[in-house]
Structure formats: structure tokens, C-alpha cells
Amino acid sequence: MNALAATNRNFKLASRLLGLDSKLEKSLLIPFREIKVECTIPKDDGSLVSYVGFRVQHDNARGPMKGGIRYHPEVEPDEVNALAQLMTWKTAVANIPYGGAKGGIGCNPAELSISELERLTRVFTQKIHDLIGTHVDVPAPDMGTGPQTMAWILDEYSKFHGYSPAVVTGKPIDLGGSLGRDAATGRGVLFATEALLNEYGKSVSGQSFVIQGFGNVGSWAAQLISEKGGKVVAVSDVTGAIKNSNGIDIPSLLKHSSEHKGVKGFRGADPIDPKSILVEDCDVLIPAALGGVINKENANEIKAKFIIEAANHPTDPDADEILKKKGVVILPDIYANSGGVTVSYFEWVQNIQGFMWDEEKVNNELKNYMTRGFKDVKDMCKTHECDLRMGAFTLAVNRVARATVLRGWEA
């Protein structure tokens, strides 16, 4: 099942639990606006090339729309739609005043020079500048984009609207980016894990962890978990997978990974088959890479007691059912990986106020939001007698539905 079908399915189940009427349900699903633009740029050799850019703005009942911009060869409307909708629910679970959006350009950034990427970003911004804005839609980095991309968008947007640092988040610190943003999603994963384990009378210290994915989210989660006394026993990334039952030395692995562009060849652990990473023996499994990796083929083999979804949509609905029967507790992505968008919100707040916070304040506020978010999800689980995924979805859909009705928008 693809991401859009799974998100729609979860929405419909939540909607039934909440008893929403069909008109309201329909209006919550339909995107506010879908934008598709052609971006033609001169390449470095002088030839012209065209790319298609998308922006799906899903919902703005609770505030400006928020979501990443990805540069990837397979950016297609269905996926962008699913991710925009997911952002609506994620911001609602986190209880930050945003709706959802997502965008991207169908290109391979690895095949473009820095100057070509800059031209492409600026042309895309020229095409959508009157449809985004500090109080309308606030983009952020995603796959294939980063702080530099956001700096170009900010500069291009500011040519039309005056200096507007709050139009994008995930910016370089020198242009109004927030301290703590880089680690935010991984740190949020740590706080979410602590909240869940605490519910079962456990702490991070003394638990064993397997982490699939060692990019920004996975590497920060590994570092912060090991600092808290958690034992990371296996890690994988695109280069390969490694295991050490006594615990991997994470600081050494981080050094190796940055020097060798991946975990492969790390001497402090044994290489294993990357396909087996999800079924390794551990207490807590953290998928922090791609969607759809936990499915009906491997769900029965999973040995973890807890799964923390650091990636978007890593568990498909068939696997959900199998794992539920096995008694595995899954902390859903729309809560577990919301640390990034929460600190993006802090960045936006700092830019609007023109007053920047120190890193300690950012991290403390993030902990407050993640801890409160978990309590809100648990309260919904008790009210509707459902698992954590449905608890998070009912919480989100209820918040968006209430805002929609209060604004007089229901059909």
C-alpha cells in the first residue's frame, strides 16, 4: 500500500472513531491548493532544460501551511499529496499552529552543479512566491535540499516582498536559522522514546537499540541515545549494515561515517546483511530511513518490543496488524518524528519576534512539546480504546476538524 492510500486509510479510521459527518470528512481530505509549475533553466553548458515543480497546500485551518521541498527524480503528485496531508496531521499532533504542505522538483540534484541548483531554486521561487509567505505557507528542507536551498528561496522571495526571514525554516544560522534545528528530529525521537519507555517503567539506559538509517535523523538519534546510556547494537545505511551485540561505540562510528561516507567498513562492529537489520535482536527498533520497510514479509520476524517510527510511513498496514497481535508497541511517525517541524516552528517564532533563543531553550521547549504530545496521544488512546497510531490520528483529525468548524468552513 502506498503512502497516500495508507494515510487516507488512517484518516478514515480516525474519522469513524470521532464520528465525523461525511461532508466534513470529505472537506478535510481535499487539498486547499495544488500547484504545478514548469521551471526552465540554462545549464552550465548553455543548453536549456525544463523541470516540473510541485507544491501541494493541504490545509490551513489551524494556521499557515508547513512542509518540506524535496529535489528527487521521483517527485510525483500522489506522493507529494500524501506527504502534505501527513504534515497537516503531524503539526496538529505536535499542537503547533500550522497546517500541512509539501513540494518538490522532479530532478536529480547529484547531476546538477551548485550554480544549476541555485538557478533552479530561484526560478521555482519566482513561480510560487505569491503563493507562499510567512503567514501563508512556510517551506523547509527535505530530501535533496538543505540550508543553502532555503537561503536561495529566502533571497529570491525577499526581492519581491522585502526581507522576510520567516518565509522558510531550516535556514543557515547566519540568516536566522535556529540553534538546535540540525539535531531536532533525532532529539525529538529520543524524547518520544523516553516518554514511551517511561510508560512501561523503563528508561533508555539499559535498553538495546537497532537503528535503520544513519543520515541526519538516525545518526543524531544514535548519538543522543548512547549518551543517555542506551546500547545501540546494530546500524545500517545505504552503504551497508553493522552489528556489535556489546554495543557500538557511536562517537567512533560517527567519525568513521563522516570520513568514509557511510557505516561500511567500521572496525568496531561486524558487517551483516542490510536486509536483516530490522529483524535483529533488540528491545527498541528505530526505522529512520525509507517508507514501507516493515511489511507482511518481515513483520513476523521482528524481535523488538517497541518500534519508534523516525522515518515517514515505515510500517505498512498489514505489518501493523501482525505486530499488534504480537504485542509490539509502535510509536507512530506523525508523533515520533515531529521534533523537526516543532523546532522549525521555534525558528519561525524567533524570526517573527526578531529575538533568537539559545540552544538550551530550544531543547527544553522541544522536550516540553514532545512530552505533552505523548500525554495527549495517550489520552486519546484511553478515550477511544485504540492503539498509539489511532490515538495520534484521532488527536490530529479532531484538532483540525474543530478548527475547521469554528472557522465556519464545514460544507
Disulfide bonds with the S-S distance in Angstrom:
none
